[in-house]
Amino acid sequence: MKLTSRLVIVLTIFISIATFSAGLFSVITNHDQQVSNYKKSLNVIHAEMKSSLEDPVSLALLIANQSTIPMSLGFITDDNDITYLVDNAGTNITKLNKDLIDRGDKQTLSIGSELVRFFKTGKGEAVAFVISTKEIDKQIGQIWGKILLFNLILILICVAAVLLIFRRDSKINSAARAMQEFIGDASHELKTPLTVIRGYSEMLGTHPEKVEKYAERINVESLRMTEIIDRLLKIAALDEKNKVEAIEIDIAKYVKSQIEDILIIQPKREITFLSEPLTIKAPLDLIEILITNLLTNARVHSPEDTPIQITITDKKLIIEDGGPGLSEIPDKPFKRFDESRSRETGGSGLGMSLIQKSAKKLGAKVFFSKSELGGLKAEIAFN
């Protein structure tokens, strides 16, 4: 599991526990506070009944009917039977005994979902003030549902925020890696021509008779450096997500023009071209980078007296050469998988990076395999 995924999971669990705990504390506190307020009201009523000289039953009826809190009033006989004189709370307390009444006369009792306070009126009789907590429990359930919903929304917001932050950091890290890769490629690829140029420059002073030869080598390596830098800059440009205008491109026509260029450089080269009509809509510079580099690889990495075969069929461009090929076709062909081969032929080894990035930008797929001609077979599948 990726570090980003683990962090998101851990953060989600932490947020869930924190918000759940806060919500639970809030619900319990709110419930207890309301119950406490009801108990205080019953205690106040009991104190008022105790200090009053009025008829206790009449006063109890007055208090129960005028209460802003839904309250029931029961009259208890000396046989512990209860008759409800007021039933605003919807209560149903039926089982009473002397011990329960004695305890309820001293403090408020919780019986099921009711709060009860008894007041003894004398002659073994008593009244019971009852407040139901069912409504409180119902409200708490509604609050709890809202807290859970809020908890879920908060988790989603936090996860989204974390993912956005990681995405932004990922883009920054990706740009930093691309820059690091660019610098690494540049330093690696320019090291050889710079070393050659330096060596021949130092020998110019000690071998004046070979000035022309050494100058030619310096010029060749300078041109090579120019080519390397040009390719590195193209790779860097392909890494940027800039939109380029797409146009209709006749692939067969473009390949024909490339074949003409190859024959000017290598007039003895035998090139077979079999083509079906293929027109795609794409940025021209990406097509140039992709096809030119594949054709350049076929030309540079195979002797001039070996054939090149180019086929366009079923929305595919296939380029094969009769060169030495590769000893092994790797699973990931876009790496510089045969650096010695590129060094021996004077290449920079960056062609495959250009092929990879341009194909990805085009949405095309490139496959490499061994050709029946003996060399490498490159196949471009266009969408």
Number of C-alpha atoms within 10 A of each C-alpha: 5 6 8 14 11 11 14 17 13 12 16 18 13 13 18 17 13 13 19 18 12 13 19 15 12 16 18 12 12 15 16 13 12 13 18 12 11 20 20 13 16 22 17 12 18 22 12 14 20 14 9 11 9 11 10 18 18 9 14 25 18 11 17 22 17 11 12 8 14 17 22 24 27 25 22 22 14 13 11 17 14 21 16 17 17 19 18 18 18 15 19 14 16 10 9 13 12 12 9 12 22 14 13 20 20 13 15 21 18 17 11 10 14 19 20 24 24 26 25 19 16 9 8 12 17 22 25 24 26 31 27 25 20 15 12 16 13 11 14 17 13 11 16 18 12 13 19 16 12 15 20 16 12 16 19 13 12 16 18 13 12 17 17 12 12 15 13 12 12 14 12 12 13 13 14 12 12 16 14 12 13 16 13 12 18 17 12 11 20 19 12 15 19 15 12 15 19 12 13 19 16 12 14 16 11 10 11 10 10 14 16 11 12 20 15 13 17 20 13 14 20 17 13 18 20 13 14 22 17 12 20 22 14 18 22 16 12 17 16 10 8 8 8 11 10 14 12 11 16 13 19 19 14 14 21 14 10 16 17 13 12 17 14 10 11 14 12 13 17 13 16 13 15 11 18 14 12 17 14 15 12 17 17 14 13 22 19 15 19 22 21 17 18 22 21 14 21 24 22 14 22 19 15 17 13 18 21 25 18 21 18 20 13 12 16 19 22 21 23 28 28 23 22 15 21 15 9 10 14 13 9 10 16 18 15 16 16 15 13 12 16 18 12 9 12 13 20 23 22 20 24 19 19 23 23 19 21 23 21 14 16 17 12 15 15 19 14 19 17 17 17 11 17 16 23 25 23 22 20 20 17 16 10
